[in-house]
Amino acid sequence: MRIRKDTDILDKEEIDLIASCSDALAHPARVEIFRFVYRTNLNRSSVCNKDIVEEFDYAQATISQHISKLTGSGLLEIQKKGNRNYYFVSLGVLSRYLNAVKKLNE
């Protein structure tokens, strides 16, 4: 007989985070864009719209839609400098997301 724990391993906030981040990463183009921003940030370089457009064979409007989904989930943060937006991976959100996903297997 299996004994059920009284407390759930995942709380509502973690479940919402998994759903939001997983949805943001559910499209291959968004995974590629996220990975590009992450790797560029690791090299202590910033990424603006122009960099992403030059890196990928997508229209500016398409990239904007994908960036919007990634920023909406919290995985990417925006810093405005002049008339440009610079994107940075939110390591805190990424870490919380990965830790919550690990709990799915517990």
C-alpha positions in Angstrom: 0.0 0.0 0.0 1.2 3.4 -0.9 1.1 6.2 1.7 0.2 9.6 0.3 2.0 12.6 1.7 -0.2 15.4 3.2 1.7 18.2 1.4 2.2 18.5 -2.3 5.8 18.8 -3.5 4.9 21.6 -5.9 3.1 24.7 -4.8 0.8 26.8 -7.0 3.5 29.3 -7.8 5.8 26.6 -9.0 3.1 25.0 -11.1 2.3 28.4 -12.7 6.0 29.0 -13.4 6.4 25.6 -15.1 3.3 26.2 -17.2 4.4 29.8 -18.2 8.1 29.0 -19.0 7.2 25.7 -20.7 4.7 27.5 -22.9 7.3 30.2 -23.7 9.8 27.5 -24.7 7.3 25.4 -26.6 8.3 26.8 -30.0 11.6 25.8 -31.6 12.3 29.4 -32.7 11.9 30.6 -29.1 14.3 27.9 -27.8 16.9 29.0 -30.4 16.4 32.7 -29.5 16.6 32.0 -25.8 19.7 29.9 -26.2 21.3 32.6 -28.4 20.6 35.3 -25.7 21.8 33.0 -22.9 25.1 32.1 -24.7 25.7 35.8 -25.7 25.1 36.9 -22.1 27.5 34.3 -20.8 30.2 36.0 -22.8 29.2 39.2 -21.0 27.7 40.7 -24.1 24.4 42.3 -24.5 21.8 41.4 -27.2 19.5 43.8 -28.9 16.8 43.3 -31.5 19.2 43.9 -34.3 21.5 41.1 -33.1 18.7 38.6 -33.0 17.4 39.7 -36.5 20.9 39.3 -37.9 21.4 35.9 -36.3 18.1 34.3 -37.4 16.3 34.0 -40.7 13.0 35.4 -39.3 11.1 38.6 -40.0 11.4 41.4 -37.4 7.7 41.0 -36.5 8.1 37.3 -35.9 11.1 37.8 -33.7 9.2 40.5 -31.7 6.4 38.0 -31.1 8.8 35.4 -29.9 10.6 37.8 -27.7 7.3 39.0 -26.2 6.4 35.5 -25.2 9.8 34.9 -23.6 9.7 38.2 -21.7 6.1 37.6 -20.7 7.2 34.3 -19.0 10.0 36.1 -17.2 12.7 34.1 -18.8 14.1 37.2 -20.6 14.4 40.7 -19.1 14.5 43.9 -21.1 16.7 46.9 -20.5 16.0 50.0 -22.6 18.9 52.1 -23.7 18.0 55.0 -26.0 15.8 53.6 -28.8 17.1 50.0 -28.4 16.0 47.1 -26.2 18.6 44.9 -24.8 17.7 41.4 -23.6 19.2 39.4 -20.7 18.3 35.9 -19.4 16.8 36.1 -16.0 18.9 33.6 -14.2 16.7 33.7 -11.1 13.6 32.7 -13.1 15.5 30.1 -15.1 16.9 28.6 -11.9 13.4 28.5 -10.2 11.9 26.9 -13.4 14.6 24.2 -13.6 14.3 23.4 -9.9 10.5 23.2 -10.1 10.7 20.9 -13.2 13.1 18.6 -11.2 10.4 18.3 -8.5 8.0 16.8 -11.1 10.0 13.6 -10.8 9.9 13.4 -7.0 
